[in-house]
Amino acid sequence: MTVHRARAAAAAAVLTAAALSLTACGSAGSSSATTAGGKNITTATSAADLGGMDALVAAAKKEGNLHVITLPRDWANYGTLMDNFTKKYGIKIEDENPDGSSQDEINAITSRKGQDRGPDVVDVGTAFAISGAQQGLFAPYKVAGYDSIPATMKAADATSYNDYGGYVSIGCNAKKVAVCPQTFADLMKPDYKGMVALNGNPTKANAALNAVWAASVANGGGLDNIQPGIDFFGKLKAAGNFNPVEATSATVESGETPITIDWSYLNTGYTDKLAPKGIDWKVAIPSDGIWANFYNQAISKYAPHPAAARLWEEYLYSAEGQNGFLGGFATPAEFDAMKSANTLDAGLAAKVPAPAKPFTTFPTQAQQDTAKAAVTANWAKAIGG
């Protein structure tokens, strides 16, 4: 299976091979932080700059905290990843606003420059990784496994890189919906009044933005034209089928959002999580709107815990971290390299959902910018919000 970006060819290879509280204030993460060897952590572009991994680990443990933002525990297995990082290094992770959006992450960096409560790292959609880089918000850093990340899946200056991805999918509560939809065209049926929800607002949330792009593909649009997707949701709203509640694991479980358009790894995760609670959650990758995408990791240039931030990236791009994403039904960026090195968990990889036909052409930076601008300008008009 897999996913995404203007980071195209390599992402296509992955897809083909396999078938997205305020912190405590502490002074340890200030911009003047140095390692025991006198190296400035905030300008370190690799562990080698700090004297190696042992020195990085020691500096991160001294800081003792890592501030992350908008990481739901049931999103791509982040709960397990955060717990295992803390067990491994003894570093406390504080996760603010877990149900927030990519734009919220960018806003947190810009509004908290120089503050101990600012985020150390972000996990954002491509359009937001691009805008963050354009604003100069990210610190370049090459993890030990940097060369294993395909060139088309990382920024040339190492300020961001793909971490995991999935396909846009349709999730459905079969206990509440007589016949679950399989395609975007199905969603227009009168059976689905008030049922169809998105994971967020597409002007701010990457998951929702890509759902609109998938709908565009299903309605004659594509990489250069997201407007048919915006129009589709306008028609869905006019038909009375659009549900304005922004879908989360809680709304899925409560039944508020009986049909959700969301990442395949999230919807598939709900299937396993909710089965013991008597909820029969079905997942389909719509054949008329096959669309895939990756999320991106980046270190804030203003990270209050710069060593912990760099160690977190080292962990996520280790075999343990990448297989951790697989455990959440997402495809990791290093999928192909790990498969070749026999470090990929084949059992977990077999559970990752994929469509009958892989998605192999990904949007360029210009196409991302154009799509985001179109959604920002036209979404509210289309759904009347």
Secondary structure by P-SEA (a helix, b strand, c coil): ccccccccaaaaaaaaaaccccccccccccccccccccccccccccccccccaaaaaaaaaaacbbbbccccccccaaaaaaaaaaaaccbbbbbccccccaaaaaaaaaacccccccccbbbbcaaaaaaaaaaccbbbbbcccccccccccccccccccccccccbbbbbcccccccccccccccccccccccccccccccccaaaaaaaaaaaaacccccccaaaaaaaaaaaaaacccccccccaaaaaacccccccccaaaaaaaaaaacccccbbbbbccccccccbbbbbbbbcccccaaaaaaaaaaaacaaaaaaaaaacccccaaaaaaaacccaaaaaaacccccccccccccaaaaaaaaaaaaacccccccc
